[in-house]
């Protein structure tokens, strides 16, 4: 697979690869794999949320705020 980058992105990639002593190819593969893994996880979580919502399971905005404040220690 061939991928083209904007010149400024390619320059940044080459600089980072050079500084890390790696080739650009493996860095791009790592980044894409990480992004795709996160994207897959995110989509699955959204699907779970929609299923819960469709089955009538939901919480109010106020409850979300309370839980977030509790989790963040606010």
mmJSON file of the N, C-alpha and C atoms, coordinates in Angstrom:
{"data_MODEL":{"atom_site":{
"group_PDB":["ATOM","ATOM","ATOM","ATOM","ATOM","ATOM","ATOM","ATOM","ATOM","ATOM","ATOM","ATOM","ATOM","ATOM","ATOM","ATOM","ATOM","ATOM","ATOM","ATOM","ATOM","ATOM","ATOM","ATOM","ATOM","ATOM","ATOM","ATOM","ATOM","ATOM","ATOM","ATOM","ATOM","ATOM","ATOM","ATOM","ATOM","ATOM","ATOM","ATOM","ATOM","ATOM","ATOM","ATOM","ATOM","ATOM","ATOM","ATOM","ATOM","ATOM","ATOM","ATOM","ATOM","ATOM","ATOM","ATOM","ATOM","ATOM","ATOM","ATOM","ATOM","ATOM","ATOM","ATOM","ATOM","ATOM","ATOM","ATOM","ATOM","ATOM","ATOM","ATOM","ATOM","ATOM","ATOM","ATOM","ATOM","ATOM","ATOM","ATOM","ATOM","ATOM","ATOM","ATOM","ATOM","ATOM","ATOM","ATOM","ATOM","ATOM","ATOM","ATOM","ATOM","ATOM","ATOM","ATOM","ATOM","ATOM","ATOM","ATOM","ATOM","ATOM","ATOM","ATOM","ATOM","ATOM","ATOM","ATOM","ATOM","ATOM","ATOM","ATOM","ATOM","ATOM","ATOM","ATOM","ATOM","ATOM","ATOM","ATOM","ATOM","ATOM","ATOM","ATOM","ATOM","ATOM","ATOM","ATOM","ATOM","ATOM","ATOM","ATOM","ATOM","ATOM","ATOM","ATOM","ATOM","ATOM","ATOM","ATOM","ATOM","ATOM","ATOM","ATOM","ATOM","ATOM","ATOM","ATOM","ATOM","ATOM","ATOM","ATOM","ATOM","ATOM","ATOM","ATOM","ATOM","ATOM","ATOM","ATOM","ATOM","ATOM","ATOM","ATOM","ATOM","ATOM","ATOM","ATOM","ATOM","ATOM","ATOM","ATOM","ATOM","ATOM","ATOM","ATOM","ATOM","ATOM","ATOM","ATOM","ATOM","ATOM","ATOM","ATOM","ATOM","ATOM","ATOM","ATOM","ATOM","ATOM","ATOM","ATOM","ATOM","ATOM","ATOM","ATOM","ATOM","ATOM","ATOM","ATOM","ATOM","ATOM","ATOM","ATOM","ATOM","ATOM","ATOM","ATOM","ATOM","ATOM","ATOM","ATOM","ATOM","ATOM","ATOM","ATOM","ATOM","ATOM","ATOM","ATOM","ATOM","ATOM"],
"id":[1,2,3,4,5,6,7,8,9,10,11,12,13,14,15,16,17,18,19,20,21,22,23,24,25,26,27,28,29,30,31,32,33,34,35,36,37,38,39,40,41,42,43,44,45,46,47,48,49,50,51,52,53,54,55,56,57,58,59,60,61,62,63,64,65,66,67,68,69,70,71,72,73,74,75,76,77,78,79,80,81,82,83,84,85,86,87,88,89,90,91,92,93,94,95,96,97,98,99,100,101,102,103,104,105,106,107,108,109,110,111,112,113,114,115,116,117,118,119,120,121,122,123,124,125,126,127,128,129,130,131,132,133,134,135,136,137,138,139,140,141,142,143,144,145,146,147,148,149,150,151,152,153,154,155,156,157,158,159,160,161,162,163,164,165,166,167,168,169,170,171,172,173,174,175,176,177,178,179,180,181,182,183,184,185,186,187,188,189,190,191,192,193,194,195,196,197,198,199,200,201,202,203,204,205,206,207,208,209,210,211,212,213,214,215,216,217,218,219,220,221,222],
"type_symbol":["N","C","C","N","C","C","N","C","C","N","C","C","N","C","C","N","C","C","N","C","C","N","C","C","N","C","C","N","C","C","N","C","C","N","C","C","N","C","C","N","C","C","N","C","C","N","C","C","N","C","C","N","C","C","N","C","C","N","C","C","N","C","C","N","C","C","N","C","C","N","C","C","N","C","C","N","C","C","N","C","C","N","C","C","N","C","C","N","C","C","N","C","C","N","C","C","N","C","C","N","C","C","N","C","C","N","C","C","N","C","C","N","C","C","N","C","C","N","C","C","N","C","C","N","C","C","N","C","C","N","C","C","N","C","C","N","C","C","N","C","C","N","C","C","N","C","C","N","C","C","N","C","C","N","C","C","N","C","C","N","C","C","N","C","C","N","C","C","N","C","C","N","C","C","N","C","C","N","C","C","N","C","C","N","C","C","N","C","C","N","C","C","N","C","C","N","C","C","N","C","C","N","C","C","N","C","C","N","C","C","N","C","C","N","C","C","N","C","C","N","C","C"],
"label_atom_id":["N","CA","C","N","CA","C","N","CA","C","N","CA","C","N","CA","C","N","CA","C","N","CA","C","N","CA","C","N","CA","C","N","CA","C","N","CA","C","N","CA","C","N","CA","C","N","CA","C","N","CA","C","N","CA","C","N","CA","C","N","CA","C","N","CA","C","N","CA","C","N","CA","C","N","CA","C","N","CA","C","N","CA","C","N","CA","C","N","CA","C","N","CA","C","N","CA","C","N","CA","C","N","CA","C","N","CA","C","N","CA","C","N","CA","C","N","CA","C","N","CA","C","N","CA","C","N","CA","C","N","CA","C","N","CA","C","N","CA","C","N","CA","C","N","CA","C","N","CA","C","N","CA","C","N","CA","C","N","CA","C","N","CA","C","N","CA","C","N","CA","C","N","CA","C","N","CA","C","N","CA","C","N","CA","C","N","CA","C","N","CA","C","N","CA","C","N","CA","C","N","CA","C","N","CA","C","N","CA","C","N","CA","C","N","CA","C","N","CA","C","N","CA","C","N","CA","C","N","CA","C","N","CA","C","N","CA","C","N","CA","C","N","CA","C","N","CA","C","N","CA","C","N","CA","C","N","CA","C"],
"label_alt_id":[null,null,null,null,null,null,null,null,null,null,null,null,null,null,null,null,null,null,null,null,null,null,null,null,null,null,null,null,null,null,null,null,null,null,null,null,null,null,null,null,null,null,null,null,null,null,null,null,null,null,null,null,null,null,null,null,null,null,null,null,null,null,null,null,null,null,null,null,null,null,null,null,null,null,null,null,null,null,null,null,null,null,null,null,null,null,null,null,null,null,null,null,null,null,null,null,null,null,null,null,null,null,null,null,null,null,null,null,null,null,null,null,null,null,null,null,null,null,null,null,null,null,null,null,null,null,null,null,null,null,null,null,null,null,null,null,null,null,null,null,null,null,null,null,null,null,null,null,null,null,null,null,null,null,null,null,null,null,null,null,null,null,null,null,null,null,null,null,null,null,null,null,null,null,null,null,null,null,null,null,null,null,null,null,null,null,null,null,null,null,null,null,null,null,null,null,null,null,null,null,null,null,null,null,null,null,null,null,null,null,null,null,null,null,null,null,null,null,null,null,null,null],
"label_comp_id":["UNK","UNK","UNK","UNK","UNK","UNK","UNK","UNK","UNK","UNK","UNK","UNK","UNK","UNK","UNK","UNK","UNK","UNK","UNK","UNK","UNK","UNK","UNK","UNK","UNK","UNK","UNK","UNK","UNK","UNK","UNK","UNK","UNK","UNK","UNK","UNK","UNK","UNK","UNK","UNK","UNK","UNK","UNK","UNK","UNK","UNK","UNK","UNK","UNK","UNK","UNK","UNK","UNK","UNK","UNK","UNK","UNK","UNK","UNK","UNK","UNK","UNK","UNK","UNK","UNK","UNK","UNK","UNK","UNK","UNK","UNK","UNK","UNK","UNK","UNK","UNK","UNK","UNK","UNK","UNK","UNK","UNK","UNK","UNK","UNK","UNK","UNK","UNK","UNK","UNK","UNK","UNK","UNK","UNK","UNK","UNK","UNK","UNK","UNK","UNK","UNK","UNK","UNK","UNK","UNK","UNK","UNK","UNK","UNK","UNK","UNK","UNK","UNK","UNK","UNK","UNK","UNK","UNK","UNK","UNK","UNK","UNK","UNK","UNK","UNK","UNK","UNK","UNK","UNK","UNK","UNK","UNK","UNK","UNK","UNK","UNK","UNK","UNK","UNK","UNK","UNK","UNK","UNK","UNK","UNK","UNK","UNK","UNK","UNK","UNK","UNK","UNK","UNK","UNK","UNK","UNK","UNK","UNK","UNK","UNK","UNK","UNK","UNK","UNK","UNK","UNK","UNK","UNK","UNK","UNK","UNK","UNK","UNK","UNK","UNK","UNK","UNK","UNK","UNK","UNK","UNK","UNK","UNK","UNK","UNK","UNK","UNK","UNK","UNK","UNK","UNK","UNK","UNK","UNK","UNK","UNK","UNK","UNK","UNK","UNK","UNK","UNK","UNK","UNK","UNK","UNK","UNK","UNK","UNK","UNK","UNK","UNK","UNK","UNK","UNK","UNK","UNK","UNK","UNK","UNK","UNK","UNK"],
"label_asym_id":["A","A","A","A","A","A","A","A","A","A","A","A","A","A","A","A","A","A","A","A","A","A","A","A","A","A","A","A","A","A","A","A","A","A","A","A","A","A","A","A","A","A","A","A","A","A","A","A","A","A","A","A","A","A","A","A","A","A","A","A","A","A","A","A","A","A","A","A","A","A","A","A","A","A","A","A","A","A","A","A","A","A","A","A","A","A","A","A","A","A","A","A","A","A","A","A","A","A","A","A","A","A","A","A","A","A","A","A","A","A","A","A","A","A","A","A","A","A","A","A","A","A","A","A","A","A","A","A","A","A","A","A","A","A","A","A","A","A","A","A","A","A","A","A","A","A","A","A","A","A","A","A","A","A","A","A","A","A","A","A","A","A","A","A","A","A","A","A","A","A","A","A","A","A","A","A","A","A","A","A","A","A","A","A","A","A","A","A","A","A","A","A","A","A","A","A","A","A","A","A","A","A","A","A","A","A","A","A","A","A","A","A","A","A","A","A","A","A","A","A","A","A"],
"label_entity_id":["1","1","1","1","1","1","1","1","1","1","1","1","1","1","1","1","1","1","1","1","1","1","1","1","1","1","1","1","1","1","1","1","1","1","1","1","1","1","1","1","1","1","1","1","1","1","1","1","1","1","1","1","1","1","1","1","1","1","1","1","1","1","1","1","1","1","1","1","1","1","1","1","1","1","1","1","1","1","1","1","1","1","1","1","1","1","1","1","1","1","1","1","1","1","1","1","1","1","1","1","1","1","1","1","1","1","1","1","1","1","1","1","1","1","1","1","1","1","1","1","1","1","1","1","1","1","1","1","1","1","1","1","1","1","1","1","1","1","1","1","1","1","1","1","1","1","1","1","1","1","1","1","1","1","1","1","1","1","1","1","1","1","1","1","1","1","1","1","1","1","1","1","1","1","1","1","1","1","1","1","1","1","1","1","1","1","1","1","1","1","1","1","1","1","1","1","1","1","1","1","1","1","1","1","1","1","1","1","1","1","1","1","1","1","1","1","1","1","1","1","1","1"],
"label_seq_id":[1,1,1,2,2,2,3,3,3,4,4,4,5,5,5,6,6,6,7,7,7,8,8,8,9,9,9,10,10,10,11,11,11,12,12,12,13,13,13,14,14,14,15,15,15,16,16,16,17,17,17,18,18,18,19,19,19,20,20,20,21,21,21,22,22,22,23,23,23,24,24,24,25,25,25,26,26,26,27,27,27,28,28,28,29,29,29,30,30,30,31,31,31,32,32,32,33,33,33,34,34,34,35,35,35,36,36,36,37,37,37,38,38,38,39,39,39,40,40,40,41,41,41,42,42,42,43,43,43,44,44,44,45,45,45,46,46,46,47,47,47,48,48,48,49,49,49,50,50,50,51,51,51,52,52,52,53,53,53,54,54,54,55,55,55,56,56,56,57,57,57,58,58,58,59,59,59,60,60,60,61,61,61,62,62,62,63,63,63,64,64,64,65,65,65,66,66,66,67,67,67,68,68,68,69,69,69,70,70,70,71,71,71,72,72,72,73,73,73,74,74,74],
"pdbx_PDB_ins_code":[null,null,null,null,null,null,null,null,null,null,null,null,null,null,null,null,null,null,null,null,null,null,null,null,null,null,null,null,null,null,null,null,null,null,null,null,null,null,null,null,null,null,null,null,null,null,null,null,null,null,null,null,null,null,null,null,null,null,null,null,null,null,null,null,null,null,null,null,null,null,null,null,null,null,null,null,null,null,null,null,null,null,null,null,null,null,null,null,null,null,null,null,null,null,null,null,null,null,null,null,null,null,null,null,null,null,null,null,null,null,null,null,null,null,null,null,null,null,null,null,null,null,null,null,null,null,null,null,null,null,null,null,null,null,null,null,null,null,null,null,null,null,null,null,null,null,null,null,null,null,null,null,null,null,null,null,null,null,null,null,null,null,null,null,null,null,null,null,null,null,null,null,null,null,null,null,null,null,null,null,null,null,null,null,null,null,null,null,null,null,null,null,null,null,null,null,null,null,null,null,null,null,null,null,null,null,null,null,null,null,null,null,null,null,null,null,null,null,null,null,null,null],
"Cartn_x":[0.847,0.0,0.896,0.605,1.341,0.477,1.078,0.37,1.149,0.424,1.047,0.694,1.662,1.454,1.689,1.054,1.361,2.834,3.516,4.949,5.32,4.528,4.856,4.691,3.728,3.528,4.677,5.051,6.166,7.468,7.684,8.894,8.911,7.778,7.686,7.915,7.309,7.497,8.966,9.598,11.011,11.89,11.563,12.33,12.191,10.965,10.721,11.38,11.28,11.912,13.419,14.002,15.44,15.866,15.11,15.438,15.288,14.381,14.165,15.005,15.714,16.546,15.752,14.541,13.678,13.414,12.962,12.479,11.064,10.676,9.351,8.248,8.471,7.443,6.89,7.761,7.242,6.53,6.975,6.293,4.874,4.724,3.391,2.525,3.082,2.312,1.834,2.702,2.326,1.202,1.35,0.336,-1.009,-0.999,-2.251,-2.887,-2.098,-2.633,-3.257,-2.576,-3.092,-4.391,-4.409,-5.617,-6.783,-6.537,-7.602,-8.125,-7.237,-7.66,-8.572,-8.178,-9.007,-10.337,-10.299,-11.522,-12.493,-11.973,-12.796,-13.415,-12.597,-13.096,-14.197,-13.948,-14.911,-16.241,-16.182,-17.417,-18.192,-17.481,-18.146,-18.816,-18.143,-18.727,-19.962,-19.936,-21.106,-22.257,-21.965,-23.01,-23.624,-22.782,-23.298,-24.197,-23.778,-24.581,-25.924,-25.925,-27.178,-28.118,-27.564,-28.382,-29.009,-28.213,-28.747,-29.853,-29.619,-30.602,-31.895,-31.765,-32.945,-33.726,-33.039,-33.732,-34.266,-34.179,-34.748,-33.81,-32.563,-31.596,-30.928,-31.162,-30.517,-30.416,-29.579,-29.474,-29.569,-29.959,-30.158,-28.824,-28.906,-27.727,-27.144,-28.019,-27.574,-26.817,-27.276,-26.598,-25.233,-25.164,-23.876,-22.915,-23.377,-22.539,-22.057,-22.968,-22.604,-21.545,-21.729,-20.767,-19.396,-19.415,-18.154,-17.431,-18.171,-17.553,-16.974,-17.687,-17.213,-15.943,-15.954,-14.805,-13.589,-13.815,-12.718,-12.326,-13.055,-12.725,-13.041,-14.02,-14.385,-15.364],
"Cartn_y":[-1.164,0.0,1.231,2.154,3.416,4.502,5.323,6.42,7.704,8.743,10.05,10.947,11.746,12.699,14.102,15.047,16.448,16.657,17.526,17.714,18.011,18.832,19.167,17.964,17.098,15.88,14.908,14.76,13.873,14.359,15.663,16.223,15.953,16.129,15.882,14.406,13.534,12.094,11.715,12.23,11.924,12.451,13.622,14.182,13.313,12.929,12.099,10.732,10.163,8.865,8.971,10.007,10.205,10.367,11.175,11.412,10.158,9.281,8.063,6.892,7.101,6.034,4.921,5.229,4.235,4.649,3.687,4.002,4.554,5.358,5.958,4.908,3.868,2.849,2.215,1.693,1.097,2.097,3.347,4.368,4.564,4.657,4.836,3.62,2.42,1.205,1.184,1.576,1.639,2.634,3.806,4.848,4.427,3.849,3.424,2.301,1.33,0.226,0.746,1.675,2.25,3.011,3.793,4.558,3.622,2.587,1.664,0.9,0.531,-0.155,0.753,2.025,2.973,3.203,3.342,3.566,2.397,1.177,-0.015,-0.028,0.255,0.296,1.351,2.535,3.633,3.262,2.683,2.299,1.243,0.282,-0.753,-0.131,0.828,1.494,2.295,2.964,3.704,2.741,1.608,0.607,0.123,-0.159,-0.607,0.465,1.715,2.806,2.934,2.781,2.869,1.722,0.53,-0.622,-0.358,0.164,0.487,1.527,2.544,3.612,3.071,2.225,1.649,0.728,0.136,-0.741,0.034,1.373,2.2,2.538,2.131,2.432,3.763,4.732,6.039,6.712,7.729,8.534,9.999,10.815,12.241,12.963,14.154,15.001,15.309,15.548,15.862,14.689,13.468,12.286,12.098,12.357,12.289,13.29,14.506,15.549,15.116,14.57,14.132,13.036,12.066,10.975,11.481,12.411,12.962,13.755,14.552,15.311,14.384,13.305,12.333,11.642,11.256,10.567,11.474,12.758,13.709,14.339,14.019,14.546,16.016,16.501,17.934,18.185],
"Cartn_z":[0.0,0.0,0.0,-0.868,-0.909,-0.313,0.523,1.165,0.92,0.55,0.355,1.53,1.945,3.024,2.509,3.17,2.881,3.219,2.494,2.716,4.166,4.848,6.234,7.168,6.878,7.678,7.425,6.175,5.837,6.47,6.45,7.06,8.563,9.207,10.648,10.951,10.157,10.331,10.176,9.15,8.924,10.053,10.571,11.682,12.924,13.236,14.418,14.257,13.068,12.813,12.998,12.456,12.568,14.023,14.766,16.171,17.023,16.628,17.414,16.918,15.814,15.275,14.616,14.204,13.559,12.12,11.328,9.991,10.104,9.141,9.162,9.027,8.239,7.999,9.266,10.131,11.367,12.277,12.264,13.074,12.557,11.25,10.659,10.953,10.841,11.124,12.572,13.506,14.921,15.151,14.561,14.736,14.16,12.983,12.347,13.153,13.592,14.389,15.683,16.342,17.583,17.33,16.273,15.941,15.636,14.851,14.483,15.689,16.596,17.816,18.639,18.782,19.524,18.815,17.51,16.73,16.899,16.856,17.034,18.426,19.457,20.832,20.961,20.425,20.527,19.88,18.693,17.998,18.773,19.366,20.168,21.396,22.036,23.205,22.819,21.679,21.207,20.946,20.303,20.043,21.353,22.358,23.66,24.267,24.15,24.688,23.991,22.675,21.923,22.269,22.45,22.84,24.209,25.143,26.469,26.374,25.577,25.411,24.806,23.789,23.135,24.074,25.05,25.991,27.196,27.132,28.173,29.313,29.2,30.257,29.947,30.808,30.634,31.99,32.055,33.264,32.861,33.817,33.541,33.4,32.823,32.689,34.066,35.019,36.376,36.99,36.745,37.271,36.602,35.313,34.617,35.233,35.448,36.053,37.44,38.253,39.593,39.538,38.644,38.521,38.033,37.083,36.58,37.667,38.411,39.49,40.549,40.838,41.815,41.288,40.033,39.435,39.361,39.099,38.968,40.297,41.347,42.653,42.813,42.059,42.119,43.228],
"occupancy":[1.0,1.0,1.0,1.0,1.0,1.0,1.0,1.0,1.0,1.0,1.0,1.0,1.0,1.0,1.0,1.0,1.0,1.0,1.0,1.0,1.0,1.0,1.0,1.0,1.0,1.0,1.0,1.0,1.0,1.0,1.0,1.0,1.0,1.0,1.0,1.0,1.0,1.0,1.0,1.0,1.0,1.0,1.0,1.0,1.0,1.0,1.0,1.0,1.0,1.0,1.0,1.0,1.0,1.0,1.0,1.0,1.0,1.0,1.0,1.0,1.0,1.0,1.0,1.0,1.0,1.0,1.0,1.0,1.0,1.0,1.0,1.0,1.0,1.0,1.0,1.0,1.0,1.0,1.0,1.0,1.0,1.0,1.0,1.0,1.0,1.0,1.0,1.0,1.0,1.0,1.0,1.0,1.0,1.0,1.0,1.0,1.0,1.0,1.0,1.0,1.0,1.0,1.0,1.0,1.0,1.0,1.0,1.0,1.0,1.0,1.0,1.0,1.0,1.0,1.0,1.0,1.0,1.0,1.0,1.0,1.0,1.0,1.0,1.0,1.0,1.0,1.0,1.0,1.0,1.0,1.0,1.0,1.0,1.0,1.0,1.0,1.0,1.0,1.0,1.0,1.0,1.0,1.0,1.0,1.0,1.0,1.0,1.0,1.0,1.0,1.0,1.0,1.0,1.0,1.0,1.0,1.0,1.0,1.0,1.0,1.0,1.0,1.0,1.0,1.0,1.0,1.0,1.0,1.0,1.0,1.0,1.0,1.0,1.0,1.0,1.0,1.0,1.0,1.0,1.0,1.0,1.0,1.0,1.0,1.0,1.0,1.0,1.0,1.0,1.0,1.0,1.0,1.0,1.0,1.0,1.0,1.0,1.0,1.0,1.0,1.0,1.0,1.0,1.0,1.0,1.0,1.0,1.0,1.0,1.0,1.0,1.0,1.0,1.0,1.0,1.0,1.0,1.0,1.0,1.0,1.0,1.0],
"B_iso_or_equiv":[0.0,0.0,0.0,0.0,0.0,0.0,0.0,0.0,0.0,0.0,0.0,0.0,0.0,0.0,0.0,0.0,0.0,0.0,0.0,0.0,0.0,0.0,0.0,0.0,0.0,0.0,0.0,0.0,0.0,0.0,0.0,0.0,0.0,0.0,0.0,0.0,0.0,0.0,0.0,0.0,0.0,0.0,0.0,0.0,0.0,0.0,0.0,0.0,0.0,0.0,0.0,0.0,0.0,0.0,0.0,0.0,0.0,0.0,0.0,0.0,0.0,0.0,0.0,0.0,0.0,0.0,0.0,0.0,0.0,0.0,0.0,0.0,0.0,0.0,0.0,0.0,0.0,0.0,0.0,0.0,0.0,0.0,0.0,0.0,0.0,0.0,0.0,0.0,0.0,0.0,0.0,0.0,0.0,0.0,0.0,0.0,0.0,0.0,0.0,0.0,0.0,0.0,0.0,0.0,0.0,0.0,0.0,0.0,0.0,0.0,0.0,0.0,0.0,0.0,0.0,0.0,0.0,0.0,0.0,0.0,0.0,0.0,0.0,0.0,0.0,0.0,0.0,0.0,0.0,0.0,0.0,0.0,0.0,0.0,0.0,0.0,0.0,0.0,0.0,0.0,0.0,0.0,0.0,0.0,0.0,0.0,0.0,0.0,0.0,0.0,0.0,0.0,0.0,0.0,0.0,0.0,0.0,0.0,0.0,0.0,0.0,0.0,0.0,0.0,0.0,0.0,0.0,0.0,0.0,0.0,0.0,0.0,0.0,0.0,0.0,0.0,0.0,0.0,0.0,0.0,0.0,0.0,0.0,0.0,0.0,0.0,0.0,0.0,0.0,0.0,0.0,0.0,0.0,0.0,0.0,0.0,0.0,0.0,0.0,0.0,0.0,0.0,0.0,0.0,0.0,0.0,0.0,0.0,0.0,0.0,0.0,0.0,0.0,0.0,0.0,0.0,0.0,0.0,0.0,0.0,0.0,0.0],
"pdbx_formal_charge":[null,null,null,null,null,null,null,null,null,null,null,null,null,null,null,null,null,null,null,null,null,null,null,null,null,null,null,null,null,null,null,null,null,null,null,null,null,null,null,null,null,null,null,null,null,null,null,null,null,null,null,null,null,null,null,null,null,null,null,null,null,null,null,null,null,null,null,null,null,null,null,null,null,null,null,null,null,null,null,null,null,null,null,null,null,null,null,null,null,null,null,null,null,null,null,null,null,null,null,null,null,null,null,null,null,null,null,null,null,null,null,null,null,null,null,null,null,null,null,null,null,null,null,null,null,null,null,null,null,null,null,null,null,null,null,null,null,null,null,null,null,null,null,null,null,null,null,null,null,null,null,null,null,null,null,null,null,null,null,null,null,null,null,null,null,null,null,null,null,null,null,null,null,null,null,null,null,null,null,null,null,null,null,null,null,null,null,null,null,null,null,null,null,null,null,null,null,null,null,null,null,null,null,null,null,null,null,null,null,null,null,null,null,null,null,null,null,null,null,null,null,null],
"auth_seq_id":[1,1,1,2,2,2,3,3,3,4,4,4,5,5,5,6,6,6,7,7,7,8,8,8,9,9,9,10,10,10,11,11,11,12,12,12,13,13,13,14,14,14,15,15,15,16,16,16,17,17,17,18,18,18,19,19,19,20,20,20,21,21,21,22,22,22,23,23,23,24,24,24,25,25,25,26,26,26,27,27,27,28,28,28,29,29,29,30,30,30,31,31,31,32,32,32,33,33,33,34,34,34,35,35,35,36,36,36,37,37,37,38,38,38,39,39,39,40,40,40,41,41,41,42,42,42,43,43,43,44,44,44,45,45,45,46,46,46,47,47,47,48,48,48,49,49,49,50,50,50,51,51,51,52,52,52,53,53,53,54,54,54,55,55,55,56,56,56,57,57,57,58,58,58,59,59,59,60,60,60,61,61,61,62,62,62,63,63,63,64,64,64,65,65,65,66,66,66,67,67,67,68,68,68,69,69,69,70,70,70,71,71,71,72,72,72,73,73,73,74,74,74],
"auth_comp_id":["UNK","UNK","UNK","UNK","UNK","UNK","UNK","UNK","UNK","UNK","UNK","UNK","UNK","UNK","UNK","UNK","UNK","UNK","UNK","UNK","UNK","UNK","UNK","UNK","UNK","UNK","UNK","UNK","UNK","UNK","UNK","UNK","UNK","UNK","UNK","UNK","UNK","UNK","UNK","UNK","UNK","UNK","UNK","UNK","UNK","UNK","UNK","UNK","UNK","UNK","UNK","UNK","UNK","UNK","UNK","UNK","UNK","UNK","UNK","UNK","UNK","UNK","UNK","UNK","UNK","UNK","UNK","UNK","UNK","UNK","UNK","UNK","UNK","UNK","UNK","UNK","UNK","UNK","UNK","UNK","UNK","UNK","UNK","UNK","UNK","UNK","UNK","UNK","UNK","UNK","UNK","UNK","UNK","UNK","UNK","UNK","UNK","UNK","UNK","UNK","UNK","UNK","UNK","UNK","UNK","UNK","UNK","UNK","UNK","UNK","UNK","UNK","UNK","UNK","UNK","UNK","UNK","UNK","UNK","UNK","UNK","UNK","UNK","UNK","UNK","UNK","UNK","UNK","UNK","UNK","UNK","UNK","UNK","UNK","UNK","UNK","UNK","UNK","UNK","UNK","UNK","UNK","UNK","UNK","UNK","UNK","UNK","UNK","UNK","UNK","UNK","UNK","UNK","UNK","UNK","UNK","UNK","UNK","UNK","UNK","UNK","UNK","UNK","UNK","UNK","UNK","UNK","UNK","UNK","UNK","UNK","UNK","UNK","UNK","UNK","UNK","UNK","UNK","UNK","UNK","UNK","UNK","UNK","UNK","UNK","UNK","UNK","UNK","UNK","UNK","UNK","UNK","UNK","UNK","UNK","UNK","UNK","UNK","UNK","UNK","UNK","UNK","UNK","UNK","UNK","UNK","UNK","UNK","UNK","UNK","UNK","UNK","UNK","UNK","UNK","UNK","UNK","UNK","UNK","UNK","UNK","UNK"],
"auth_asym_id":["A","A","A","A","A","A","A","A","A","A","A","A","A","A","A","A","A","A","A","A","A","A","A","A","A","A","A","A","A","A","A","A","A","A","A","A","A","A","A","A","A","A","A","A","A","A","A","A","A","A","A","A","A","A","A","A","A","A","A","A","A","A","A","A","A","A","A","A","A","A","A","A","A","A","A","A","A","A","A","A","A","A","A","A","A","A","A","A","A","A","A","A","A","A","A","A","A","A","A","A","A","A","A","A","A","A","A","A","A","A","A","A","A","A","A","A","A","A","A","A","A","A","A","A","A","A","A","A","A","A","A","A","A","A","A","A","A","A","A","A","A","A","A","A","A","A","A","A","A","A","A","A","A","A","A","A","A","A","A","A","A","A","A","A","A","A","A","A","A","A","A","A","A","A","A","A","A","A","A","A","A","A","A","A","A","A","A","A","A","A","A","A","A","A","A","A","A","A","A","A","A","A","A","A","A","A","A","A","A","A","A","A","A","A","A","A","A","A","A","A","A","A"],
"auth_atom_id":["N","CA","C","N","CA","C","N","CA","C","N","CA","C","N","CA","C","N","CA","C","N","CA","C","N","CA","C","N","CA","C","N","CA","C","N","CA","C","N","CA","C","N","CA","C","N","CA","C","N","CA","C","N","CA","C","N","CA","C","N","CA","C","N","CA","C","N","CA","C","N","CA","C","N","CA","C","N","CA","C","N","CA","C","N","CA","C","N","CA","C","N","CA","C","N","CA","C","N","CA","C","N","CA","C","N","CA","C","N","CA","C","N","CA","C","N","CA","C","N","CA","C","N","CA","C","N","CA","C","N","CA","C","N","CA","C","N","CA","C","N","CA","C","N","CA","C","N","CA","C","N","CA","C","N","CA","C","N","CA","C","N","CA","C","N","CA","C","N","CA","C","N","CA","C","N","CA","C","N","CA","C","N","CA","C","N","CA","C","N","CA","C","N","CA","C","N","CA","C","N","CA","C","N","CA","C","N","CA","C","N","CA","C","N","CA","C","N","CA","C","N","CA","C","N","CA","C","N","CA","C","N","CA","C","N","CA","C","N","CA","C","N","CA","C","N","CA","C","N","CA","C","N","CA","C","N","CA","C"],
"pdbx_PDB_model_num":[1,1,1,1,1,1,1,1,1,1,1,1,1,1,1,1,1,1,1,1,1,1,1,1,1,1,1,1,1,1,1,1,1,1,1,1,1,1,1,1,1,1,1,1,1,1,1,1,1,1,1,1,1,1,1,1,1,1,1,1,1,1,1,1,1,1,1,1,1,1,1,1,1,1,1,1,1,1,1,1,1,1,1,1,1,1,1,1,1,1,1,1,1,1,1,1,1,1,1,1,1,1,1,1,1,1,1,1,1,1,1,1,1,1,1,1,1,1,1,1,1,1,1,1,1,1,1,1,1,1,1,1,1,1,1,1,1,1,1,1,1,1,1,1,1,1,1,1,1,1,1,1,1,1,1,1,1,1,1,1,1,1,1,1,1,1,1,1,1,1,1,1,1,1,1,1,1,1,1,1,1,1,1,1,1,1,1,1,1,1,1,1,1,1,1,1,1,1,1,1,1,1,1,1,1,1,1,1,1,1,1,1,1,1,1,1,1,1,1,1,1,1]
}}}
